[in-house]
Amino acid sequence: MLRFFFEFGESTRIALASVWSNKLRAVLTTLGIIIGIVSVTGMATVMNGIEKGFEQDIASLGSNVIYVEKWPWVRGPSTKWWEMMNRPNMTESLADALNSSASMVETATAVVSTSRTLKSKTESMSAATVTGAQANYPSVHEVDLSEGYFFNEFDNQSARHVVVVGAKIAEELYPFGSAFGKELNIDGARYTIIGILTGQGSATEGPASTDYSVQIPFNAFKQQFGTRWRDVSIQSKIGDGFAIADAKDQMRGVLRLARKLDAKDADNFEINEQESLRAAIEPIKNAIFAIGIGLTALALLVGGIGVMNIMFVTVKERTREIGVRKAVGARRVTILVQFLVEAVVICMVGGIVGVGLAFPLSMLIGAVLPASLDLPTVFMAFGMCVAIGITFGLAPAWSAAKAPPIEALRYE
């Protein structure tokens, strides 16, 4: 064992000296490795970012929240859209039915939304999301307020013009001072701001973010915009200890009864949950990953061929050295390990440069997606460098190890 470690250390020293004496050649040889490692780390960072962003969006839906809606979230080729389009719209009465008859449902609430223009006295914002929600909305979804309070049942029943605004809307429409207590014009109607949501930040910008949305009482929304031709979403929080599948079955029975459906009639509503989105996105994610692996594997293959080529040149250049070492008693395995280590060292040089370039690349990706270059990805990159060095360095190393000593001494 001591002999092995001594030979390995000596091989590493010789490999480093060889690389150092041919620095430019080593760097040029590893260009393919550098491109491959940057591609691998970049792809891993993008995939992590996509997955984290998707999980954040999914988490905002609630792991134990079920959505009853007119349309399914995932639509395939077999989806009969004309039948779904003719389904009767959801109404808030379905939330009342679930609250009174579904024992596995902790709370059900009705939610509806539209896109409208918002105005303060000095600023305006177009295409903001205006959501009509019932007073029990905070019992289904977590509502974090930095100021004020969420509207209550009295506000909803009396259709009061009160509004809870997102953090970004409060900042942009009321840049000077707090927005709390101020008036907000929503598509021509005046509302009083009674609450400001805590900002979610850039990591959750998009459909799942509440930073650019406002929430008003459901009945106020119904009174101003109407709900007859809108898709109302019935969102139900399942009680602790109940399985999602069991709760969905119970909800289906209550909803069919509320919709007055016969046993032979198909459901005229859709029960959606976050798992359906995960199942739909999984094939897409796998396809992106497979394409990325294919492209990076091609770059690493080119880099590995370059390493093998330069190692054959190195073996040719040092044929006499190999003969001398064998003449004084060096074993085949010693020569083999020496050139394998040199191939690995060359690949590691490319890996170090590649990872060094990957860090600023990951920072650029992190500006768009919630991702960063983590240690497992770095270790994976260096592991690939070792694997490429051993795989593509084996043939040159073996040719050096099996060279006859006499022929090697006669070379040149």
C-alpha atoms as one frame of an Amber mdcrd trajectory, in Angstrom:
protein
   0.000   0.000   0.000   2.847   2.383   0.862   4.501   1.552  -2.451   1.275
   2.375  -4.310   0.939   5.754  -2.609   4.616   6.510  -3.259   4.250   5.655
  -6.957   1.011   7.623  -7.199   2.648  10.672  -5.596   5.630  10.401  -7.907
   3.333  10.050 -10.936   1.403  13.158  -9.864   4.640  15.146  -9.502   5.849
  14.073 -12.966   2.395  14.849 -14.470   2.318  18.343 -12.944   5.858  19.036
 -14.157   4.909  17.888 -17.666   1.778  20.067 -17.742   3.703  23.067 -16.384
   6.415  22.707 -19.018   3.759  22.703 -21.765   1.242  25.171 -20.345  -0.135
  26.501 -23.631  -0.496  23.018 -25.085  -2.303  21.849 -21.934  -4.758  24.759
 -22.041  -5.464  24.314 -25.763  -5.927  20.578 -25.217  -8.505  21.202 -22.507
 -10.649  23.668 -24.487 -13.166  20.914 -25.213 -13.179  19.936 -21.536 -13.657
  23.595 -20.517 -16.603  24.009 -22.906 -18.097  20.725 -21.703 -17.768  21.605
 -18.008 -19.258  25.070 -18.541 -22.119  23.421 -20.441 -22.676  20.818 -17.721
 -22.657  23.324 -14.859 -24.762  25.815 -16.814 -27.322  23.148 -17.671 -27.446
  21.935 -14.056 -27.898  25.520 -12.834 -30.710  26.169 -15.326 -32.440  22.898
 -14.424 -32.169  23.681 -10.705 -33.537  27.160 -11.374 -36.484  25.860 -13.381
 -37.251  23.264 -10.724 -36.993  25.743  -7.830 -39.119  28.310  -9.654 -41.731
  25.684 -10.481 -41.772  24.409  -6.902 -42.222  27.959  -5.589 -45.162  28.497
  -7.920 -46.631  25.121  -6.966 -46.124  25.802  -3.250 -48.173  28.999  -3.567
 -51.140  26.832  -4.621 -51.006  24.949  -1.322 -50.122  21.295  -0.872 -53.488
  20.530   0.748 -55.659  22.871  -1.341 -57.967  21.517  -4.054 -59.366  23.727
  -6.817 -62.816  23.129  -8.309 -63.021  24.882 -11.676 -64.654  24.714 -15.074
 -61.466  23.769 -16.933 -58.724  21.232 -16.133 -55.236  22.617 -15.559 -53.693
  20.011 -17.850 -55.286  19.543 -21.264 -54.197  16.770 -23.599 -55.141  15.773
 -27.159 -58.142  13.848 -25.825 -59.562  16.870 -23.999 -63.027  17.674 -25.368
 -62.792  21.441 -25.088 -66.186  22.071 -26.722 -67.896  20.014 -24.002 -66.004
  21.851 -21.272 -66.801  25.213 -22.818 -70.520  24.367 -22.549 -70.258  23.493
 -18.870 -72.183  25.824 -16.531 -69.893  28.279 -14.763 -68.899  27.818 -11.143
 -70.755  29.872  -8.542 -69.988  30.828  -4.948 -72.876  28.598  -3.818 -70.612
  25.573  -4.433 -68.252  26.851  -1.732 -71.228  27.027   0.665 -72.184  23.455
  -0.265 -68.675  22.170   0.479 -68.497  24.082   3.758 -71.798  22.608   4.935
 -71.639  19.044   3.563 -67.988  17.996   3.009 -66.602  16.905   6.382 -63.062
  16.501   5.022 -62.992  20.102   3.805 -61.760  22.473   6.487 -62.705  25.625
   4.561 -63.889  26.350   1.020 -63.836  29.807  -0.552 -64.823  31.319  -3.883
 -62.268  33.349  -5.862 -62.619  35.208  -9.156 -60.253  37.573 -10.952 -59.912
  39.998 -13.839 -57.319  42.383 -15.259 -58.020  46.103 -14.769 -56.381  49.542
 -14.579 -55.501  50.937 -11.159 -55.039  54.610 -10.387 -53.960  56.699  -7.443
 -54.074  60.494  -7.447 -50.730  60.750  -9.251 -49.899  57.311 -10.691 -51.591
  54.585 -12.705 -50.981  50.920 -13.537 -52.551  48.961 -16.372 -53.353  45.254
 -16.556 -53.146  44.659 -12.808 -54.816  41.543 -11.385 -57.980  42.317  -9.430
 -59.164  39.355  -7.338 -62.546  39.007  -5.714 -62.313  36.810  -2.633 -64.594
  35.803   0.193 -63.797  36.745   3.778 -62.605  33.211   4.644 -59.847  33.376
   1.999 -57.075  33.637   4.688 -58.322  30.322   6.128 -57.471  28.596   2.841
 -54.334  30.501   1.782 -51.738  32.133   3.970 -52.125  35.914   3.863 -49.182
  37.882   5.235 -49.925  41.567   5.773 -47.285  44.205   6.443 -49.981  46.773
   7.328 -53.676  46.775   8.053 -56.102  43.847   7.997 -57.984  41.584   5.585
 -61.655  42.366   4.940 -64.223  40.492   7.057 -67.608  38.877   6.455 -69.456
  42.151   7.022 -67.307  43.830   4.334 -68.119  41.011   1.916 -71.842  40.791
   2.633 -72.290  44.542   2.308 -70.031  44.690  -0.797 -67.926  47.443   0.758
 -65.349  49.098  -1.478 -62.282  48.093   0.528 -59.119  46.619  -0.945 -55.964
  44.782   0.088 -53.066  45.650  -2.251 -49.812  43.913  -3.171 -46.491  45.362
  -2.030 -45.312  46.443  -5.502 -48.604  48.148  -6.268 -48.389  50.062  -2.989
 -44.816  51.141  -3.810 -45.496  52.198  -7.402 -48.865  53.898  -6.979 -47.978
  55.555  -3.661 -44.227  56.286  -3.865 -44.354  58.845  -1.059 -45.527  57.547
   2.283 -47.706  54.583   3.189 -50.591  53.478   0.971 -52.625  52.384   4.001
 -55.877  54.325   4.301 -55.502  55.950   0.877 -58.030  55.739  -1.944 -57.438
  53.498  -4.979 -59.383  53.814  -8.209 -60.149  50.389  -9.712 -61.538  50.728
 -13.226 -63.404  53.905 -12.290 -64.629  52.861  -8.813 -63.056  54.194  -5.620
 -61.825  51.761  -2.965 -60.181  52.360   0.417 -56.916  50.505   1.084 -57.299
  48.591   4.357 -54.306  46.251   4.021 -50.926  45.885   2.321 -49.490  42.438
   1.592 -45.906  41.645   2.510 -43.636  41.678  -0.558 -42.664  38.317  -2.003
 -39.612  39.558  -3.924 -38.304  38.945  -7.441 -37.920  35.179  -6.914 -41.687
  34.742  -7.165 -42.591  37.279  -9.833 -45.177  35.956 -12.227 -48.613  34.361
 -11.953 -47.995  33.051  -8.434 -46.932  36.433  -7.040 -49.351  38.677  -5.154
 -47.051  41.713  -5.394 -48.905  43.022  -8.460 -52.452  42.083  -7.457 -55.248
  43.569  -5.373 -57.987  41.741  -3.495 -61.505  43.070  -2.966 -64.586  41.457
  -1.364 -66.231  38.877  -3.616 -69.599  40.649  -3.559 -67.976  43.987  -4.410
 -66.328  42.284  -7.402 -69.650  40.697  -8.354 -71.412  44.027  -8.105 -68.859
  45.931 -10.192 -67.648  43.379 -12.757 -70.180  40.563 -12.564 -69.447  36.826
 -12.271 -72.020  35.304 -14.604 -69.604  34.893 -17.506 -66.440  34.483 -15.440
 -64.661  31.358 -14.264 -65.083  31.305 -10.502 -62.596  29.077  -8.695 -63.759
  27.165  -5.603 -60.657  26.618  -3.488 -60.872  24.133  -0.614 -58.398  23.433
   2.154 -58.408  19.795   3.228 -58.443  19.089   6.953 -55.430  17.550   8.690
 -55.327  13.765   8.676 -57.419  13.334   5.520 -56.000  11.912   2.295 -56.299
  14.112  -0.797 -57.801  11.246  -2.822 -60.512  10.576  -0.206 -61.298  14.285
   0.071 -61.642  14.566  -3.727 -64.102  11.654  -3.789 -66.204  13.230  -1.056
 -66.089  16.638  -2.739 -67.146  15.093  -6.060 -70.242  13.618  -4.419 -71.191
  16.936  -2.769 -70.592  18.897  -5.971 -72.601  16.489  -8.140 -75.488  16.799
  -5.703 -75.208  20.603  -5.673 -75.122  20.657  -9.489 -78.131  18.279  -9.629
 -76.372  15.641 -11.733 -77.841  12.166 -12.279 -75.756   9.052 -11.718 -75.338
   8.583 -15.472 -74.245  12.196 -16.070 -70.563  13.049 -16.404 -69.003  15.646
 -14.105 -69.506  19.190 -15.379 -66.653  20.524 -13.261 -62.963  19.775 -12.805
 -61.137  18.991  -9.562 -57.566  20.247  -9.870 -54.583  19.864  -7.551 -50.868
  20.603  -7.722 -49.894  16.968  -8.377 -51.528  17.154 -11.814 -49.195  20.020
 -12.711 -46.185  18.070 -11.472 -47.189  15.065 -13.560 -47.614  17.284 -16.639
 -44.293  19.100 -16.251 -42.222  15.976 -15.510 -41.936  14.764 -19.172 -41.003
  18.289 -20.307 -38.375  18.569 -17.597 -36.943  15.156 -18.499 -36.833  16.086
 -22.201 -34.942  19.327 -21.461 -32.554  17.399 -19.221 -31.977  14.722 -21.896
 -31.263  17.325 -24.582 -28.879  19.136 -22.254 -27.083  15.899 -21.381 -26.735
  15.052 -25.078 -25.213  18.423 -25.964 -22.810  18.448 -23.012 -21.832  14.820
 -23.654 -20.919  15.773 -27.213 -18.702  18.632 -25.990 -17.044  16.352 -23.429
 -16.521  13.649 -26.095 -14.685  16.152 -28.302 -12.639  17.260 -25.307 -11.847
  13.663 -24.368 -10.660  12.880 -27.918  -8.383  15.933 -27.744  -6.911  14.687
 -24.460  -6.350  11.197 -25.901  -4.659  12.666 -28.972  -2.245  14.822 -26.963
  -1.496  11.896 -24.623  -0.454   9.745 -27.615   1.841  12.592 -28.667   3.235
  12.780 -25.120   3.875   9.039 -25.039   5.737   9.287 -28.383   7.831  12.211
 -27.144   8.818  10.349 -23.976   9.395   6.895 -25.453  13.075   6.952 -24.476
  12.177   8.014 -20.904   9.787   5.060 -20.720  12.545   2.703 -21.876  14.993
   4.033 -19.249  12.428   3.679 -16.474  11.627   0.124 -17.527  15.320  -0.723
 -17.793  15.879   0.260 -14.157  12.939  -1.841 -12.957   9.738   0.209 -13.374
   6.702  -2.028 -13.591   4.024  -1.816 -16.261   1.439  -0.677 -13.725   3.764
   2.155 -12.639   4.055   3.453 -16.198   0.297   2.986 -16.695  -0.553   4.958
 -13.548   1.921   7.716 -14.481   0.274   8.497 -17.800  -3.257   7.983 -16.473
  -2.550  10.534 -13.734  -1.166  12.930 -16.341  -4.355  12.591 -18.417  -6.476
  13.195 -15.314  -4.379  16.242 -14.345  -4.855  17.743 -17.826  -8.619  17.189
 -17.530  -8.628  18.678 -14.018  -6.956  21.812 -15.373  -9.834  22.111 -17.834
 -12.282  21.429 -14.999 -10.837  24.179 -12.808 -10.999  26.708 -15.647 -14.498
  25.523 -16.601 -15.849  25.826 -13.047 -14.187  29.232 -12.742 -16.086  30.389
 -15.836 -19.291  28.724 -14.616 -19.553  30.914 -11.495 -20.203  34.217 -13.355
 -22.488  32.297 -15.736 -24.521  30.998 -12.781 -24.790  34.550 -11.436 -26.301
  35.654 -14.760 -28.735  32.730 -14.669 -29.539  33.545 -11.026 -30.681  37.012
 -12.089 -33.481  35.375 -14.083 -34.142  32.117 -12.214 -33.944  31.335  -8.459
 -30.784  29.225  -8.833 -27.081  29.209  -8.024 -24.071  26.968  -8.611 -24.088
  24.556  -5.665 -21.332  22.278  -4.351 -22.847  18.990  -5.639 -22.726  20.408
  -9.184 -19.075  21.444  -8.725 -18.166  17.990  -7.372 -20.053  16.402 -10.287
 -18.001  18.500 -12.733 -14.681  17.435 -11.209 -15.866  13.819 -11.047 -16.574
  13.964 -14.784 -13.070  15.341 -15.380 -11.550  12.360 -13.558 -13.762   9.938
 -15.508 -12.822  11.529 -18.860  -9.123  11.485 -17.952  -9.219   7.789 -17.066
 -11.420   6.799 -20.039  -9.547   8.671 -22.746  -6.111   8.367 -21.149  -6.265
   4.604 -20.788  -5.320   3.743 -24.388  -2.206   6.025 -24.500  -1.177   4.904
 -21.000  -1.545   1.250 -21.957   0.539   1.768 -25.106   3.272   3.304 -22.915
   3.042   0.517 -20.314   3.410  -2.320 -22.833   6.253  -0.735 -24.838   9.259
  -3.165 -24.985  12.234  -1.643 -23.058  14.819  -2.427 -25.755  12.708  -0.861
 -28.536  11.991   2.148 -26.316  15.751   2.640 -25.607  16.526   2.423 -29.344
  13.905   5.103 -30.168  15.679   8.155 -31.682
